Amino acid sequence: MTTRQSDDVTAKNAVQKIDEGYQSFLQRIHVDRSSGRMMLLTVLTFVFFAVLNPRVFLNPLNLQNIAVASPEIGILAIAMMLAMLTGGIDLSLVAIANLSAITISTTYTAIAAGDPALAESLMPLLVLEGILVGLLAGAVNGLLVSRAGITPILATLGTMQVFNGVAIAWTGGSTLYGSPKSLANLGMATVAGVPVLFVIFLLVAVVMGLFVARTPAGLRTQLQGANPVAARFSGINSTSVLMRTYMVAGTLGGLAGVLFIARNPTASADYGASYVLLVIVIAVLGGTNPSGGVATVFGVVLATLTLQILASGFTAMRLSAYEYAIAQGVILIAVMITDQLRWRRRRRPRRTGGGDAAPPPISEETTTSGRQS
């Protein structure tokens, strides 16, 4: 063996030991590989911009802005993750959120015109109204996908257009002003320096994480996305699973609309126009398999924070929104390529001493890659 070959072997062994040590660390803290990768990416992104421009990026106000901007996008990304977990998608989530915010603003303004004090006191009911709008919109999506059998991407593309059209007709294409002051105060409030909206986001993430990973309904949702045929033969009611999933996703969309108007006391049909693609990127970055069956809420939370840190860092460096969009795409492509290379490597037969091919070890990622191929 030459010196160069010996150096290559030593380098490969060192990389393998680092990888094994990293995997051992993730197992000890009960974090899967995709979430661990996102955790590392989040830390590296934060450190990168903190080193480049610490005066601006590490300013407490900037860090608080990251925490305030993350919840509405993060909750929409969790809703998108749920739809993708079943092997589908929900393109109408942002339209649902806007419709929820418009409903709250219109109802408040109408009541406040006659009795401002009464309108202010009805804030909890107005919030409930906005969430209910999301639930009803999600039920429409669920009926189209589960009962009518329309492909999710086409069904939600159609409802997105309908909900947007209703919102534009309702507002006349203008921005609505007016919301309960207590809701706006909630949007600006903090707990120990942490924005209340971010606390709400974390609570939603915990609840949805427990739902997906710890409940029979969550398990059925995963099985539906992993293999719909096998799920049906296992006695799982696919219609019920899909209906419930899109209703929950719609409810989260309605809650995101509440956060829209809590953060900014206005409502319009075109707010967050770029969010649709952004939440898809976040869901995939967070470890959601676009083919269904695999997703982690923790990964989605980390992906949300990573992209918000990236956006804030680009602003601190005075870079444009176009460059930020390019960075989003580069990160997404890099992550997808990494996943594909890892799945291919795990599918590759291992050679035994006699030259016979040994089957690869069975793992969750091997099963997932088998479904994709």
N, C-alpha and C positions, 0 to 999 in steps of 0.2 A: 504493500500500500504506500503510495506516494505521500509526501508531506501535505500537498493540497487536499488529497482525498481524506487524510487524517483530520485536517482542519475542518472539512465539510462535515464529517461524522461528528466531531466534537460540537460544532455549532448546532447541528440537528438535535443532538442529545440535550444540549442546554435549552433549546427552544421547547423540546418535549417536556423537560423537567419543569420549566416555567409554566407551561400549559397545564400540566398535571397539578402543580401547586395551586394555580388559580382555580381549577375545577374543584380541588379539595376545599379551598376556602369558600367557594360558592355553596358547596354541599353542607358545610358546617353552619352557614347562616341561612340555609334552606331557600336559596335563590337559584332558579334555573339558568341555563347558559345564556339564553336570549336576554333575560332581564339583567344578568350580570354584565353582559356586553354593553347594554344601555347604561347601566350604572357607571361603568368605566368611561363611556363616551360623555356622559353628563359631567363627570368630574373633570375630564380632560378639557372639555369645552369651556367650563367655568374657569379653570386655571389659565387656559390660553388667553382669554380676554382680560382676566385679572392682571396678568403679567404685562400685556400690551398697553393697557390704559387703566391702571389701578385707580387713578384719581376720579375718573368718571364712572367706570364700571362698578367699583366697590362702594360707590356713594350709597348710603342707606336708602335714599329716595329711589335710586335706580333699582336696587334689589327689591324694594317694596312694589315698584311698578311691575317687575317680573311676576311677583306673587299675585298682583291684582289682575294682570292680563291672562294668566294661565287658566283660571277656573272655567270660564265660558268655553274656551277651546278644548280644554281637557275633558269636560263633561260631554261635549259633542263627540270627542274622539272615543270615549268609553261607549257611547251609544253606537257609534260606527263599528267598534270592535264586536259588540254583541251581534249586530246584523251579519258581519263577516264571519263570526264564529259558526253560524249556521250554513256557511257557504254562500251567503247572499251579500247584499249591500244596501245602504239607505242613503240615496242622494238628496232626499228631501229634508234632512235634519235642520239645515240652516233656515230653510223656508218655514219650517215648523216653529223654530225659535223666534223668528221675526213675527210670525202670526201671533204667537203667544204675547210678545212684547206689545204689539199693536193693540191686542184685545185689552190688556191691562191699562194702557194709556187712554184708550178710547172710553172705557168704562169709568175710570177715575175722573176724566175731564167732564163727562156727562153728569156724574153725581156731584162733583165739586161746583158745577155751575149753579146748582140750587142750594147745596149745603156743604161747604168746604170741610167743616169739622167732621161730618158724617163720612165723607169720602176718605178722609185721613184715617178715621177709625176702622175703616173696612180693609185696611192694607192686607191683613192675613187672608181675607176672603179673595182679594184681588190676586194675590200670589197663587192661591189654590185654583182660581179661575184660569190663570195662565198655564199651570201644570195640567189642568183638565183639558185645555185646548190641545196640548201636546199628546195627551192620552187618546183623545178622539182621532187626531190626525194619524197617530200610530195604528189605531184600529183600522182605519181605511187602508193603510199600507198592508196590514196583516191580512185583511180580507182579500185584497187583490193577489197577494202572494200565496196564501195558504188555501183559500177557497177557489178563487178563479184560476189559480195555477199560472199566473203571469210571471215571467222571469223577473227576479227582484230588481235588476238594474233598469229594466224597462218600466216596471210598475212604479218605482220611486222616482224615475225621471219624469214620468207623467204627472205624479202627484206634486212633485217639485214645481212644475209649471203651473199646475192648478192653484197650489197654495200661494205662489208668487203672484199669480193673476188676481186672486182674491185680495191679497194684501195691497196691491197697486190700486185696484178698484176701490177698496175701502178707504185708503188714504189720499187718493187722487194723485199718487206719485210724489206727495210731499212728505216732509218729516213732521211727525207729531211730537208736541211738547206737552209735558205734564205727567207726573207720577207722584205717588205718596212721598212726602218728605222723609218719613220714617224708613222707607225702602232705600232712598238715596243715602240717608245717614248710615244704613246698614252696609251699603256698598263702600263707604269710606271708613267704617269702623275697624278697629284692630283689637286683637287679644294678645297681650304681651308683645306688641310690635308686629304680630302676624295678622294680615288682613283677614277679616271674617269670611270674605268670599273664598279665600284659599282654604280656610278651615272647612267650609262647606264642601269644597272640592274633595278634600281628603276624606271627609265622612262618606261622601257618595262613592268614592273609590273603594273604601273599606267594605261598604255594604255590597257593592257589585262584585268585589273580589270574593267575598264570602258566598254570595249567590252562585257565582260560576264554579267555584272550587269545592264548596262544602254542601250544596243542597242537591237533592235528586233532580230538581228542575234544571239546575245548571249542568248536571251530568248528562241529562237527556239532550240539552242544547248542544253540548260538545259532540255527543254521539251522532246527532242529526247532521252536523257539519262534517264529521269524519267519514261517515258512510251512510247516506240516506236509505239505501236498500237494506243494509244490515239492521239499521235502526227500526225500519218498518217490520222486519221479520222478528225483531226482538220484542215486539209489542208496544213500541213507542208510537204515540199518536202524533205524526208529523204535522198535521194541521194545527193541533193544539200548541205544539212547540213553536211553530213559526208565528202563529197568532200572538202568543204571549211575548215572544222575543221582539216583534215589531211594536207591540204596545208599550213594552218597557223602554225601547229605544225612543219612541215618540214622547213618552213621559219625560225622559232625560232631555229631549229636545225642548220641551216646554219649560223645564227647569232652567235650561241654558238661556231661554228667552227672559226669564225672571232676572237672571244675572246680567243680561244685556242692559235691561232698563235700570237695574240697581247701580251698575257701574256708570251709566250715562243716561240721565232721565229724558231720553228721547226714544222714538221708535220709527222705523222706516222699513220699506219693503226690500231695500238693497243693502242693509247693514250686513257686514261680514261676507261680502260676495266671494272673497277668496278663501273662505273657511272650508268649503266643500272639499277641495283638493287637499288642503292642509290637514284636515282631520283624517283623511285616508292615508296620507303620508305618515302621520303620527301613529295610527293603528298598526300599519305594517312595520314601522321602525320599532314599535313596542313588542314585536314578536308575534303578531297576529298572522296566521297563515291565510292568505287570500282565498285559498280553496276551502277553508273551513276546518273546524275540529280542534284547532290549537290557538290559544290566546292567553295573555296574562294582563290583568288590570295594572299590576305593579309596573310592568314594562311600558304600558301606555302612559302612566303618570310620569315615568322617567323621560319618555320620548317627548311629552308635552313640555317638561321643564327644559330639556335640551334645546328644542327649537325656540323656546322663548328666550333662553340665554343667548342663543345664536343671534336672534333678532336684536336683542338689546346690545350685544357686542358689536354687531354691524352698525347700529346707530351710534354707539360710542366711538367707533372708528370712522364715522361719517361716510359709510358706504351706502350705496343706493338699495332700494327695495328689489331692483332687478338682480343685483348681485346676491342678495339674500335668497331670492327664488332659485338662482343657479346653485347656491350652496345646499339648499334643501334637496334639489334633484341629485346632486353629487353624493350626498350622504345616503339617500335612499338607494341609489344604484349600487353604491359600495356595499351596503348592508345586504342587499339582495344577492349580489355576486358572492359575498362571503358565505351566505346561507347555502347557495347552490353548490359551491365548491365543497363545503363541509358534508352536505348530503351525499354528493357523489363519492367522496372519499369513504364515507361510512358504508356505502353500497358496494364498494370495490372488494372482491373476494380477497381474503388473506391467504398467503401461501404457507403451507406446512413444510416440514423438513423433507417429505417425500415428493414434493412438487404438486400435491393435490390441493385444490382450492377448498378452503374451509369457509363455511357460511359466516357472514358478518353477524355480530351480536345484535340481538333484537333490542331495539330502543324506541322511545317515542318518536325521535327524529327520523329513524329508519322507516317507521310506519308511515309518518307524514310524507316523507319523500316518495315512498311507494305509491301513495295515493296521487301525488302530483304527476308522477311519470305515467 
